[in-house]
Amino acid sequence: MSDPTSTGPATYAAAGVSIEAGDEAVEKLKPWAAKANRPEVLGGIGGFAGLFKLRLDRWREPVLASSTDGVGTKIAVAQALDVHDTVGVDLVAMVVDDLVVCGAEPLFLQDYIAVGKVLPDRVAALVKGIAEGCVQAGCALLGGETAEHPGLMSDGAYDLSATGVGVVEADAVLGPDRVRPGDALIAMGSSGLHSNGYSLARHVLLDIARMPLDGHVEEFGRTLGEELLEPTRIYAKDCLALIQEAGVRTFAHITGGGLAANLARVIPPGLKATLDRGTWTPQPVFSLIGQRGRVERAELERTFNMGVGMVAVVAPEDVDRSLAMLTARHVPAWVVGEVRPSADAEPRAEVVGDHPRF
C-alpha cells in the first residue's frame, strides 16, 4: 500500500547521499592523489583495493609495521576558518612518525574521510593536504574512502583518519632493547602544537580568553588561526636518514601525553631518561595557553609537546654527527638530556630544570 503522505519514490539523494557529488569529488582529488606515488604501486585510483608490490630483492627479512591515527579537534579550527588543505598534512604526520619510531620506512597510507555532505571542492582540499604529507614522508597514498553520513553529521562537518604501513628489516627494528646507559637524547623541534591538546588550547584561547581566530597576535607574528593551523612537522625522512648516519637506538614521537610519557615508552627497566628544560625555550603558543588559562606546568607538559616533536636516542659517540646531519636537513635539533641507570621504582623518564625565558 502506498504512503499517502509521500510525494514520490524515495531515493538515496533524497535521503542525503549524492552519488554524483561523490563521483565529482573523486575526479577533483585524482590530480592530488597522483602526486603521492611510489614505483611499487600497482594500478590507480578506483579499484576495490590498493595494490603495493613489496620488493623482496630489496629486503632480506622484511617486517611490516602499521599505525592508525587521526587529527583530533584541530579539525574544528580548520572548519571555523574554512581552511581545509593543511589538516591532511597533520593526518599523515601522526601516522608516519609513529611508524618511523621502530625504524620502519613508510610505504603507503590509506585515508578515511567521513563527511555530513560531500562537498567536492572541500574533499579535494583535504586530499591535497594528505597527498602533500605523503610526498613529505616519501610514502604513497594508496587509496581511501569518503563516506557521506547525513543525519549523523552536519553538512559542513567532517573527520579524518588514516592507516599507514611501513617496512623494516627484522634485525634493524629499533626499540628499548637497544638503549644503553650514557646514550644521548637529541630533541627535534616541533612546528608548534602539532595535532595534540587542541581541546585544551581551544578552551583556553577561544572560550576563556575569547581571542578571535582572525586576530593578529604579536607573539606569533601572525593570526591566531594561522598559528593553530600550522601543519605538524613530518620527521620520517629525517629519522630514516639519521639511522643511516648514526647509531640510533630508538625514537620517541612526542604526541598526547607529552615528553616524559612518550619517552618512557622506549626506555627499558633499570634505565631512566632525564631531559633538561634549560636546553630550550618552547614557542610562544605554549606560554600563552599557560598564562591565559592559568594552566599549571605539569598539565601543559602532559598535554602538549612543548616544542619537541621527536626525540632520538643515540650512541654518545654519534651526537656531533647526528646534530650536524639534522641541521643540514633544516631540522632544529639539540642535546636535551641523557640516559642513566636507575632504580626500578623511579620513572622511566623525567623532565627537570626550568626553561629560559618561559
N, C-alpha and C positions, 0 to 999 in steps of 0.2 A: 504493500500500500504506500502510495506516495505521501510525503510530508506536505501538508497544505501551506506551511509557512515557508517552504523552500522556494527560492526564485529561480532555481536551475540546478543542474547536476553539480555535485561537489567536485572540486579539482584540487590538485596539490598546490597550485599557485594561490587559490582562494584560501587555503589553509596556512599560507605564509611562506611557502618554499618555491623559489623560482629556479627551475632548471636552466632557463635561458640566461639568467644572471650568473649562475654558476659557470656555464659554458663561456660566457664573456670574460669572467674573472680568470679562467684558465688561459684564455688567449692573451690577456693582458700580462699575466705573470710569466709566460713562457720565455720571453727575452731575458728576464732577470734570472730565472732558474737555470737557463743555459750557460750563464756566466760561471756558475758554481759547478764545475765538472772535473772529472779525472779520467785518464785513459782507460781505467778499469771498468768504467760504467758501460753497461750494455743496454741498447735501446734508448728510448727517450721518455718524455712525459706522456702519460695516457695509458700506460699498462696497469694491470691489476697489482703488480708487484715490481719493485725496483730491483734491477739485477746488477751485481757487482762481482767481477771476476777477481778472486784473490790470487795474486801471482805467487805460486809456490816456488818459482825459480828465485824469488827474492827473499823468501822467508824459510828458514830451516825448520823451526818448530813454532809456528805461529800460535799465539794465544789471543783470542778475541776479547776485547773489553767493551762494555756498554754502559751508557749513562742516560738517564731521563731527567728532565727538569723543565721549569717554566720561567716566566719573568716576574710573576707576582704582581703586587699592586702598583708597580711603576706604570703599568698599563693605564691606570686611572689618570695619570698625568698626561700621557700621550693622548688619551681620549678628550681630556679637558682642553688641550691645546690644539686638537685636530692635527697632530703631527704623528704619522704612523710609520715612517721609514727608518726609524732608529731602534725601536724595541726588538726588531728581528736580530740585530747585532747582539743585543743583550741575551737573547734566547740561545744563540749559538755559543756565546762565551760561557754561559752557565753549564752547558753540556760538554764542550770540547776541553775546557780547562779542568774538568773533573777527570776526563779520560787520560790526559797527559800526566796526571799525578803519578800513575803507575808506570809511566814511560811509554804509553801507547800513542801511536800516531793516529790521529783521527782520519778515518777513511770516508765515511759518509754520514749524513744526517737526514732524518725524515721528520717533517713538521706536522703538527695538528693545529688547525685554526678553527675555533668554534665561534660562530657569529650569530647574532639575533637575526640579521638580514644580510644577505650577500650584497655588498656594495663593491662592484668590480674594481674601481679605482683604489679603494681602501685595501682590499685584499692584495692587489698588485703592489701597493706601497709596502705592506707587511712582508711580502715575499722578497721585495727588493732588499730590505734590510737583512732578511735571513740569508739571501744569496751573498750579500756583501760580507756578512760574518763568515760564511763558508769559505769565501775567497781568502779572507784574512787567516783562517785556520788551515787552509790547504786541503779541505775536505770537499766532497761532492754533496750537493743537495739532490739526494737520490729519488725523492718523491715526497708526497704528503697528502693531507686530506683537509678540505674545507667543509665544515659541517654547519648547516643552517638550522638554528634552533628557535623558531618562532614560538612565542608563548612561554618559553623558558628564559630567554634573554631579550632585552630591549633591542630595538632595531640597530642602534649605534654601538651596542656592546660587543666585545669580543674577548677571547682569552687565547693564549698561546702555550703550546708545549712542544717538546721535541725529544726524540731519542737519537743518540749517536752511537756509532760503532767504530772502534779503533783496533789496532793490532800491535802486538809487541812480542819479541822473541821470548820464549819461556825462560831462558837463562838471563834475561835482561829486565825482568819485572822489578820495578822499584818498590820499596816498602820499608816498614820498620825494621825488618831483619837485617838491613844493610847499615843502619845508623850506628855510629860508634862514638864513644866519649871523645871530646875535643873537636868534633865536627862543627863547622861554622854554619850559621843561619844567615842566608842572604835574602833580604827583602826586595821585592819588586813593587814599585809604586803603583797604586791604583789610579784610575782616572776620576775618582770621586766616589760616590755612593755605590756604584756598580748596580746590582739589582737586589739588594738586601736591605731590610729595615725601612721600606717605604711606608709601611703603615704608621710607624712612629714618626718618620720625617714629615709625612703629610699632616698627621695630627698636630705636631708642634708648629710647623711653619704656616700651614693653611688654616687650621682650626683655632689654635691658641693665639699665634702671632698675627693671624689674618693678613698674611703677606700675599699680594696678588702675583699670580704666575707670570704676568707680563710686566711686572715692575722691575726696574733696574736695581741690582744690588751691588753696592760699591765694592764689597769684599770679593765678589765674584768677577767683577768687570763685565757682567752681562746680566740678563734677566734671570729671575728665579727659575722660570720654566726651562730655560736653556741649560742651567746648571743641573736641574733634576733629570733632564733627558740626556745628559752626556752619556754616550754609549759605554758599556763595560769594556775595559781593555781585554783583548784576547791574547793570551800568553803562549798558546800552543806551539807555534813555530819557534818562539824564543826558547822555550823549555826543551824542545827537541834538539835545537842547535846546541844548547848548553850541555845536554847529555853527551853529545859527540865530542865536546871540547874539554870536559872536566869530569872529575869523579863525583857525579851526583848520586847521593844515596836515595833521596826521595824528594817529593814536593808536598806542599800543603796549599790547597786552594782556599783562600780566605773568603768564606761566604757567611751565611747565617750562623751565629754562634761566636763570630769574631776570631781574633788571632789565637788566643790561648786554646780555645776549644777545638779549633780545626787543626792546629799544630799538634795537640795532644794525640790526635788520631794516628799520627805517623811516628810517634816516639815509643820505643819498646819499654817494658818493665825494667826498672833499675837505672833508667836514664831520665834526664829532665832537660827540656829546652827552656833557656832563660833569655828573654828578649828585653832590651833596654829602650825605654821610651825616649831617652835622651838622644837617640841617634836620628830622630826625625821629627818633623812638625806636621801633623795632619792638616789637610786642606781646610780652608775657612768654613766649608759647609758643615763640618763636624762640630766645630766650636759654636757656630750659630745655632745649631739644633740644641746643643747643650745649654747655651745661655738663654735662648727664648723659651725653652721648655723646662728649665731648671732640672735637666736630666743629669743624674749622677754619673761619674766617670765609669763605674762598674757597669751601669746599664748601657752607656754608649758603647763600651768595648765588647759587650756580649751581643750587641745588635748590629754594629757596623764594622767595616773593615779598617776604619781609622787611617786610611791612606796606604794600606798594604794589601795588595790583591793576591799575591802569590809569595810563598817562601820556599827557597831551595835549601836543602840540607846537603852540604858539600864537604868533601875532604879538606882539611885545613890547608894543605899544600896547594890547593887549586883555587883559593879565594881570589888572588890577584887576576888570574886568568879568567875566572868567571865574571868578575866585575868589568874587566876590560871588554869582554865579548858582549855583555849585556849593554854596556854604554855605547858600543859601536852599533848596536841594533836599536838605539834610542829608547831603551828601557831604563827608567830611573831605578838604580839599584845601590844597595849599601849593606854592610855587615850590621845586622840588627841584634845578634846575640850568638850563643854557642850552646852546645850540648854537653852536659856534665853528668857524672854519676849521681844517683840519688837514692834515698830510702824508698821502699815501696809505698809508704804512707804519703809521700809527697806527691803533689800534682805533676802530671807529665809535662806540663808547660806553664810558664808564669811570665807575666809582663811586669817589670819593675822600673823604678825611677819616675821621672817627670818629663813631659815633652817641653822643649824650649818654645817660648812664645805662644803657648796654647792656653 
